């Protein structure tokens, strides 16, 4: 055993996994990043999380916190440090069906949440894959399949149970610790370790779901028509677009979700998408939300999808922005371009209501390059796009730096985030990125 790990606290006996443990291989990495931590701690309570933080201080090990495994930044693992893996904290409870208030522990995956809430006719708009963990999204933002109807995941968090870096346990809500609640909803990774959330869910039965493919012209007029449709669309409609190019041809693969089981509502919401260009419908049906964030998605994360990712937010789809999106997708060294529709309920909260301040933009643009060591490819593709963006989403950034922080937390928001990070984590135990 590593000399710094000779003495495991009694309360963590059996919960500390080191490299010669057979469990280590499936716990060392995230989906995008292979890690080699000195140890992984598997806490089963808030007390265990506090003990793990004390253990890190005593051993001098750098801390990484993992609530899931998909995190694009790779911050859920590290080299030679201590990973606090929250996967054993995965309970989902309906606290009050009348007010739709549910308690979700941070280590649950969104497939588990969807399965637990479906019998109650409830859902939470979350990530777009069932294997994504709750904690990362619920402290960063949460752009899910129902985002225009529901808003961001953070918009509906009413309380957070947090272990602060000094080991103190705090329940933050609007009356008790409102500053902590504010920062945990959008910038929580730098303030404390969330172990559970109280979230107001939405009523949801079956949903409409369609997959369409549209030919995209080099000038990007197809994308401008898509953006125009989404600007006028009912809130029930949310879409995600993936651009794929073969030679000089570019196609938009569109996933459209309508948060209704009414055939007429679904038809009326989807029909305008058929007018954005040469569109074919690959699939369309009505089914449960659990199909989108399915239990079949649950798998171990072993660094199987290395990637470098960055992102930006668009207020409008200008001709230059649309052309730049197509160019990036069709370049000799192309990057994967994904577009997520915002607007609707995401515009409802005031920009100052929480640490996620972006309340006027209409599209999230995500760019990814494979493999991740070719960052030059991503930079070359992103630079022409960046000038069209207005802000960024912290959860889709694999190389966070001071510029990323300024884009994710602009102006007064960034100042308040910085001040609160310093208040709650003065020793920078959890600080994921600048500023100092």
Secondary structure, 3 states (H helix, E strand, C coil): CCHHHCCCCHHHCCCEEECCCCCHHHCCCCCCCCCECCEEECCCCHHHHHHHHHHHHHHCCCEEEECCCCCCCCCCCCECCEEEECCCCCCEEEEECCCCEEEEECCCEHHHHHHHHHCCCEECCCCCCCCCEHHHHHHHCCCCCCHHHHCCHHHHEEEEEEEECCCCEEEEECCCCHHHHHHHHHHHHHCEEEEEEEEECEECCEEEEEEEEEEECCCCHHHHHHHHHHHHCCCCEEEEEEEEEECCEEEEEEEEEECCCCHHHHHHHHHHHHHCCCEEEEEEEEEEHHHCCCHHHCCCCCCCCCCEEEEEEECCCCHHHHHHHHHHHHCCCCCEEEEEECCHHHHCCCCCCCCCCCCCCCEEEEEEECCCCCHHHHHHHHHHHHCCCCCCCHHHCCCCCHHHHHHHCCHHHHHHHHHHHHHHCCCCCCCCCCCC
